[in-house]
Amino acid sequence: MKITDLELFYLQPRWLFLKISTDEGICGWGEPIVEGRAHTVAAAVEEYRPVLIGADPCKIEHLVQLMYRGTYYRGGPVFMSAISGIEQALWDIKGKYYHMPIYEMLGGACRDRVRMYGHLKPAAIAGDFPVEEMLKIADQRLAEGFTAVKYSVIPPIRPLDNLEMLHAIVDRFAAVRQRVGSKVDIAVDFHGRVSSSMSIRVLKELEPYYPLFVEEPVLPENTEEMVRVARSTSIPIAAGERLFGRFGFRRLIEQQAVSVVQPDLCHCGGIFEARKIAAMAETYYMQVAPHNPLGPISLAACLQLDACIPNLLAQEHPAMPNRQDLGVGILKKPFVIESDGCIRVPTGDGLGIEVDEQAMAKLVSDGHWDTPHLFFEDGSVADW
């Protein structure tokens, strides 16, 4: 079996899909994307075309090594995201060729259902919105069966912000906790928007409300500061969406900067690379909660990993109102979140999905999406 073609599809709201075809009629799908850089990643995928055309798609590790090590400048979000989407598609092909799910080739399933945690926001990309609206969304998530939810703090937040800001952050969490009760887990994402010193202040005030974890309390580029924040609190710290490959995760894990590791399978290097990262995390008794704010192919890849790792905490889910993230309007059989807030582990071949290309054509876009730009009152740049 040989690879014959690569096709890229830009889809709303900010997704990029990849289809790899073979001479035996088997096709595989992947989701290579850096949010806001779809055209850049597409160019990177195209640069790998000479490596892939004519190659055996089942030699996945060899091709990944060739793409990663075949250039002097390795890693980074663009090339690792390109490799991630390609790798997902290769696993999809291999699973279809051997008539088994990907997780069966990675040791078999540890579970038959995957616990999901849903976002508390009104749209795929949400800015500031009232607490009352968040509470209504929380009611909806509970009605949908979710046993865990997550939301992000509202930027911009100054490096040493005032007491009003601290109270606003804590009061929002307290309101959600009061609404959902003590049986539902709540995580909060600081999104790297908060300084180390401000994070330490906020975490102290959040402790009585028992967060499941706090995500990216500081930017992951400074592991030592992540460690300092983690040592200041009893709240589990999570990070990993902006790290690439197992080498990018090594210091985070070895320095025990987190309790929860969050590889993004569209950025970290793909399914098998995420499996390696999960094994590294397991040696420090860390949990894994794969990052996924993206589309249904990304979700399908995550579920294959989730099925076969023993240290899974939960799977992130954007919970878009139109359910496109579950595959509505894209997959012939969209995923279903059941009444217990879980998705059943797929049993189909490869990724376990069948893309409806005719339906998907209605969502085709120009691929343009910009990361929001935020500023403080004095005009200086704030983190989004």
N, C-alpha and C positions, 0 to 999 in steps of 0.2 A: 504494500500500500504506500502511495506517495501523495504528498501535498500538491495540489494543482492550482489553488487560488486562495486569495485573501480578499474579503469584502468588509468595508466599514460602513456603519449606519449611525448617523447623528439623530438622537431622539430627544423629545421633550421629557422632562424639563431641562436636564443637563447631562444626558447619558450618551455613551458611545458604545455600540455593540460591534463585535467582530465575528465574522463567519469564516471558518477555514474549511475548504472543500478538498476532497481526495478523489483519486482515480477510481475508487471502488464505490463512489456515490455516498459515502458516509461524510456528514458534515458535523463540525463542532462549533460551539458558541462560547464566547468569552466577553468580558466587559472591561476593556482597558481604558481607564479614564483618570485624569486629574481634574477635579471640579474646577471649571473655569479655564481649562487648558485642553479642551477636547481636540482642537486642530493640531496642537503641539504634539499630543500623544499619538494622534493618527499619523503624523509625519514620522514619529519614531517607529511605529508599527511597520510602516512602509519601508523604512530603512532595513528592517529585518527580513523583508521579502526575499532577497537573494539567498539568505541562510535557510529559509523555510521551503521555498518551491523546490520540489523534487525530493525532499527529505522524507524519511519514514516518520509519521506522526506519533508512532508508539515509542520512539526513543526520546521520551520526554526529558529525562535528566540530561542526556547528552545535548539536546537542543538548547535547554536552559543554560547549561554551562557555556555553550558556544556563544549564545547571545550575551551573557553576562561577562564572560572572560575574554570574549573576542574583540573587545574594545579597550583602549588604554584607560579611558575615563569610565569608571564603573559606578553603578548605583544611582541614587537620586530619584526624585519623584517621577520624572518623565519616563526614563528608560525602565525603571522598575515597574511602573504601571503598564507600560507596553508589554513587558515580559509577562506580567501577571495575567493580562487578558489572553495573551497567546497561550500561556500554560493552561489556563482553564479550558480553552477550546481543544487543546491537545488531549487533555484528560477526558473530555467529553467524547472525542473520537475514539479513544482507546476503550472506554467503557462500552460504547456502542459496538465496537469491533468484537470484544470478548463477551458481550451480553451480560454486563453486570454494572451495578452502581460503582462510582469511584471509591466510596468508602470501603467496599469489599476488597479493593486492591491496596488499601492502606491499613489492613489489619482487621477489617470487619467492624460492624456497628457495636457501640457500647450501650446504646439506648434506642428506643423505637419512636421517641418523640422529643422535640426540642422546645424548651421553654423560651418564649419570646418576651422582650420588653419593648413597650411602645412609647413613642414620643408624645409629649404633651405640647403640641403646637398646631396652629390652625392650617398650616400649609407646608409644602415640602421645604421651603426656605422662609423662615419666619423672623421678623424683627421684634420690636417691642409690642406687647399686647397685654391687656389688663389681666389681673389675677382672676377676676370673675370668669373671664373667657377660658382661662386655663383650667379652672375648676369644673366647668361644663365639659371640657374635653376629658378631664379625669373621670367624670361620671360615665362618659361614653366608652373609655378604655375598659373600665370595670365591667360595663355591660357587654363588651366584646369578649370578656374572659381573661384579660391580661391580669397577671399577678405581680407584675413589675412595670414601672414606668420611669421615664427620664425626661428632663428638660434642661435648658441651658440658661445660665445667668444672662441678664440683659446688659449689653454693652452700651456706651463705653464706660469703663471703670478706671478711675485714676490709680496710679501706683500706690498712693496712700490716700484713699478716698475718705469722705467724712462719715460721721455716725449715721446720717440719714441713709446713705447708700448701704451701709452694713445692715441697718434695720430692714431696708427694702429687700435685700437678698434673703435674709433670715425669715422675715415675715411671709414671703412668698412660699418658702419651703414649709413653714409651719402651717400655712393655710392648706397646702396640698396634703400634708400629713393628717391634719384634722379631717379632711374630706374623705380620704381613702382608708383611714384606719390603720391599725397596727399589723394586719396580716399582709398588706401589700407593700412590696419593696419600692423605694424611691431612690433613684440616682440623680445626681445633678452634675452637669458638665460646665466647668469653668472655661473651657475652650481656649486655654492659654491666654485668657484676657486679663488675668489678675496677677499682680506681682507676688513674690514670695511672702513679703511681710503682710500684705493685705490678705492673702490666702490664709495665713496662719491665724489672723484675727477672725476671719469669717468662719473657718473650720471649728474654732473653739465654740462659737455660738451655735453652730449646726449640730454639734455632738448630741445634745439631748433629744434630737428628732430622729436619730438613728438612720442616716443615709446608708443605702446599700453600698455606694461608693461615690467618691468625687473624682470626676474625670478631668485630666489635664489642669490641675490647680495652678501650674505654671507651664510655660512652654517646655517641650521635651528636649530642646536643644541643650539644656543645662541640667545634666543628670544630678550633679551635686546639689543643686537647689531643690530639685524634686525630692531628693533624699532628706534634705533639711525640713521640708514641709511635711513629708511622711512621718518623720520622727516626732513632729510636734502634735500629732493627733492620733486618736484611736480609730478614726474613720478610714476605711480602706481607700487607697489611692489607685486610680486606673489611668493608663496611658498606652499609646502605641500606634494610633492611627496615622501619625506623621513620621513613623520610623520605617525603614526599608531594609528588608532582608534580615537574616538572623544575626549578621554582624551589627546591624543597627540596633538590635534589641539586647545585645550582649551586656552592655554596661547597665542598662535599666534593670535587667534581671540579676546580674551578679552583685550589684550594689543594693539590691532589694529596695529599689525606689518605689515599687508598686506592689500591690497585692493582687491586682487584676491586670492582665496583659490583653491588649486590644489590637491585634493585627488586622489590617484591612486587606482582604484577599484580592482587591483590585489595585493595591499599591505595594504590598510587602514582598511580592514575588510569586504569588499564586497559592494554590491549594497545598502542594507538597512543602513549599517553604513555610507556610503557616503551620503545617504539621510539625516541622522541625522546631519552630519557635515555641509551640505548645509543649513539646517534650522538654525543651530547655526550662520553661516556666515550671513544669511539673517537678523538677528537681529541687525547687525552692517552695513547693507547696502553693504555688500561685495558681489562681483561676484564670480562665480564658473567656473573654466576652468579645467575639469578633465584631469589629466596627463595620457598620453597613448603613450609610444614608442613601444608597444608590438603588439600582433597578433590580428586576427579577432574576437576571442572570447572576448578578453578584449574590443575591439571596440563595440561589440554587447552589452556587459554589460554597457559600458559608455552611449550608445545611449538610453538604458532604463532609466537610471538616467537623462540624458539630457532632455528627453521628459517631465519629471514630476516635474522639479524644476523651480521655477519662476525666479531665479537669475542666470541663465546660461549666461556666456559671450560667450564662443566658445569651441569647442572640438578639442583637439590636435590630429594631424594625422601625422605619420612619412612620408607618401607619398613615399613608397618604389618604385623603378623603375619597379619591377616585379609585383606590386600590391598584393603581398601576404598578406599585412596588411589589405587589403579589402576583403580577402578571396579567391583570385584567386588560384586555385589548392588545396583549402581546403574546401570551402563551395560550395554547389550545386548551390546556387544563391549568388554570391559575392555582397557586397555593391557597390553602384555606387555614385560617387560624381557628382552632376548635374552641369549645366552650371553656376549656381549662387553660387557655392562653398559650397553647402549644401548636406546633406544626408537626404532623407525622413525618418521620424520616422517609424521603422518597425511595421507592423500590425500583424505579425504572432504570434503564441503561444510561451510563454516563452521568450527566448532570441530572437526569431524571425529568427533563423538560422537553417540550416540543414547541418551537417558536412558530407562531402564525405570521408569516412574512406579509401576507396580504393585509391582515388587520394592523400589523405594526407600521405599515406604510402611512397610515393616517396620522402617526405621531412623529413623522420625520421632520426635523428642524434644520436650521443652519449651523447648529452646534455652538451658538454664541451664548455664553452666560458669564457675567462678571461677578467676581467676589465683591460684596458691598464694601465701600470705603467709609470709614468712620473717623470722626475728628473730635477732639476735645474743644472746650469753649474758646481756648486761645488759638485754635486753628491747627494745632499739632496733631499728628496722626495717632489714632488709637487702633488697637487690635480688634478685629471682627470675631 
